Amino acid sequence: MRALQVLAVIALVLFLIGQVRVGGRAEFNAQGFFLWIRLGRFHIRVLPMKPRTEKPPKEPKKPKKPQKPQKPKKEREPVPLPERIGGALEYAQALLPVGLEAAGGMLRGLRMDTLELELTAGSTDPADAAMLYGKANAALGALWFPLTKAFKVKDGRARVKLDFDAPSMTVYGAAALSIKIGTVVWIGLRAGFKALSGALAVRKRLKLKRRKAA
C-alpha cells in the first residue's frame, strides 16, 4: 500500500512539472531589442547582456611533462566514397521525417501568451501623418494575420497611433512564446524512439549490403 502511495506522489509531481511552461519573451522598442528566457514564473534576461567584470590575469601554466610516444593504432580500411554517400542518404531518409514530425509537434504545442504590435505614425505635417497612418495600418495587417494564423495567441493587441509631436514612425513589438515541459518531453521521447529504430534498421541494411558485396 505504501509503495502505491509513493508511486502516486511521484506521478503527481511529474504531472505538475509537466504542466510548467518554458519559453521566452522578446521586446523591441526605441531603446533596442530585449530577450528573456522563461522557466515557469522566472524570467532570465539574455539580451542585452550585462557587462562582464574583468578577471585578473591567470598565472602562466607550468610546462607539461613530455609524454611517452604512443604505439601507432591500426588503421581501418577506408569505406569507399559511394558507399559512404549511400549510407548517409539512407540515414537522412530515415531520420528526416522523424525530425520534421517532431518540429511540427513543437510548433503545434507552442502557445503565444502575448503578442503586441504598435505602430505610431508621427509627423508635424498633418498630410504626411495621414499618409503614414494609412501605410502603418497596411503594414500592421500584413504582420498581424500571418502571426495569429501560425500560433495560438492567448492575449493579442494590435493598434496604430497618430502622433503629431513625434518626428517619424516608431515601432513597438512584444511577443512571449511558451510550451509545456510535458509536451517537450513527450515529443522528445517519441521522436527519439522513432529515430533510434530507424537508425538501427538502416545500420542493419547497410551491414547486409556489405556482406553481400564481400
Steps between C-alpha positions, in 0.01 A plus 500: 500500500781737588671430166181598315484826696863580413434427133190719509698788652777460241244492219333812638834685528595404143159610375534838672853546361367414157246783526775760557546717193838596358572743222612854444396859458629751246442874492600766248469870573686825455769389750585185304433127502445307824474124553408293807490124563205376702487206741165494674462837667871580482644716220871526420619781277721389212521818291639755548767324698635652816862621476745244630738585779862464397676213674862525615749340259563133566839373603703343219450125483788271580655325201360153453724198537597333174266211431616157401461421131183303441485190292352560155143379478390267232319694233170365378441456135339817361138466390459579129348840426189371316425270790538785750270726299243223463505431873463868584203530266331198656545646848366837378194335340427315823560787744376806309126411528546443873663841541230674298227327700665606828537859375133505399400369843706771669336770287152365579585490870631857504268766633543871456407635842524863397534672166502877484576711194476877503589740221502875558465722195673822595549819302456870560328527160137372522503382136819299548367360826181384325705326228718331760188395689364321193834329430527396865156337493589305185835388647340399829241288322770330294684408821207419726299248300786256418613501863154435645445227241828322576472508882233466766491854638367524855518877543554710188480872432574698185452872449615800303539837671522848356743742663556848357786562746707198397761564226441173311347154519589289802453128554433306820465123512485241776444126480516217752507134395471201732455124494437245774795295625284189472435569132872542431588179687227299328597623151870443578446145626275411209738648242803342670341153493407535132844636410676217684283237333558654158877532551529137615298382200727694260811368673372145462428552129846648439668206675308255282603691185867493604485125567344436161761723330780313676 
